[in-house]
Amino acid sequence: MPDGSRTRPTPRHVAIVMDGNGRWAANRGLARLEGHRRGADAVRRVVEACPDFGVETLTLFAFSTENWSRPPSEISGLMTLFRRYLRRDAAELVEKGVRVRFIGDRAPLAPDIRALMESVEAQTVGGERLTVVIAINYGGRADIARAARRLAAEVASGRRAADDIDEAAFGAALFTADVADPDLVIRTSGEQRISNFLLWQAAYAEFVFAPEFWPDFDRDAFARALSAYGARERRFGALAE
């Protein structure tokens, strides 16, 4: 644990809304894209820290369905950075035992980016030290709507009875079908909202709203968020004993 003890519970799955790259850059008189570049350094720090803290799965909100409304120049810059890091970091991720997976609608992404994503997933499939799930062109509502369409099609075709659709069946139709629900959701930059991230999956997650902008989020900030989680009593609707 962050305090050197194993007595407090550790979240097995941590999800992060990486917020504040643009404001970090603006406060320093830098271009927004520089904030995104520095944000990539924060990703590396957290990925490296996860196994030390006992975190088994890390989900990162990299690009939302709503982010397409940003200026074209910023979107282009983000996609260029995404390409660069996928090419650069694949071998290192394999070496460190990190498995990478992607969730979200890949169809609107450029063909070369989709190919890079598939390549990184294939190269890292054997990683057992940490699973990193990257949400790109992902939205919680879109994820739920997609699952509903899939289940409706199965009912219409006679492959499934409507009465057989329960929470487990619905969860299995989501992008995160074989990923455990997050125990802890962290949002940086001090903003206190979920922003359409893992709406179904985070139903019983604990939330920590960290004041740091994402580029400033380091190992110590991560440790504080994990400690805050460890101090809470998770009851899942039951009474405390």
URRA-V235298 format. One record per pair of residues at least 24 apart in sequence whose ideal C-beta (glycine too) atoms are under 7 Angstrom apart, sorted by the first residue. I is the first residue (numbers start at 1). J is the second residue. D is the distance in whole Angstrom. If there is no record, write none. Layout:
[[I J D] [I J D]]
This chain:
[[1 53 7] [1 230 7] [2 53 6] [2 223 3] [2 226 5] [2 227 5] [3 227 6] [8 230 3] [9 230 6] [10 53 6] [10 54 4] [10 55 7] [10 226 7] [10 230 7] [11 55 6] [11 183 4] [11 184 4] [11 226 7] [11 229 5] [12 55 7] [12 56 5] [12 57 7] [12 180 7] [12 183 6] [13 56 7] [13 57 4] [13 180 5] [13 181 7] [13 182 5] [13 183 5] [14 55 5] [14 58 6] [14 182 7] [14 184 5] [14 186 7] [15 59 4] [15 182 4] [15 185 5] [15 198 6] [15 202 7] [16 60 6] [16 61 7] [16 186 5] [17 61 5] [17 187 4] [17 195 6] [17 197 6] [18 60 6] [18 61 6] [18 188 6] [18 214 4] [19 187 6] [19 188 5] [19 189 4] [19 191 6] [19 214 6] [20 188 5] [20 189 3] [20 213 3] [20 214 5] [21 214 5] [21 215 6] [23 189 7] [23 213 6] [24 213 4] [24 215 5] [24 216 7] [32 74 6] [33 74 7] [33 77 4] [35 215 6] [36 77 7] [36 78 6] [36 81 6] [37 81 7] [38 215 4] [39 214 5] [39 215 5] [40 81 7] [40 85 6] [41 215 7] [42 214 5] [42 215 6] [42 217 5] [45 218 6] [45 219 6] [46 222 6] [47 98 7] [47 130 7] [47 132 6] [49 219 5] [49 222 5] [50 130 5] [51 129 5] [51 130 5] [53 226 6] [56 130 7] [56 131 7] [57 131 5] [57 133 7] [57 179 7] [57 180 7] [58 130 7] [58 132 5] [59 133 4] [59 135 6] [59 182 6] [60 132 7] [60 134 5] [60 135 7] [61 135 5] [61 197 5] [62 134 5] [62 135 6] [62 136 5] [63 136 5] [63 137 6] [64 138 6] [64 139 6] [64 195 7] [64 196 6] [65 137 6] [65 138 7] [65 139 4] [65 142 5] [66 139 7] [66 196 7] [79 110 7] [79 113 6] [82 113 6] [83 113 6] [83 116 6] [86 116 4] [86 117 7] [86 120 5] [87 116 7] [90 120 5] [90 123 5] [93 124 5] [93 127 7] [94 123 6] [94 124 6] [94 127 7] [96 129 6] [97 127 5] [97 128 6] [97 129 3] [97 130 7] [98 124 6] [98 127 5] [98 129 6] [98 130 5] [98 132 6] [99 124 5] [99 125 6] [99 127 3] [99 131 5] [100 124 5] [100 132 5] [100 134 7] [101 131 7] [101 133 5] [102 134 5] [102 136 6] [103 133 6] [103 135 5] [103 138 6] [103 175 4] [103 176 6] [104 135 5] [104 136 5] [104 137 4] [104 138 3] [104 175 7] [105 137 5] [105 142 7] [106 137 7] [108 137 6] [109 137 6] [133 179 6] [139 196 5] [140 196 5] [140 197 6] [140 198 6] [140 199 3] [140 200 7] [141 196 6] [141 199 7] [143 174 5] [143 175 5] [144 199 6] [144 200 6] [147 173 4] [147 174 5] [171 200 7] [174 200 6] [176 201 6] [181 205 7] [184 208 7] [184 229 5] [186 210 6] [186 225 5] [188 212 6] [188 213 6] [188 214 5] [188 217 5] [189 213 5] [189 214 7] [204 236 6] [206 232 6] [206 234 7]]
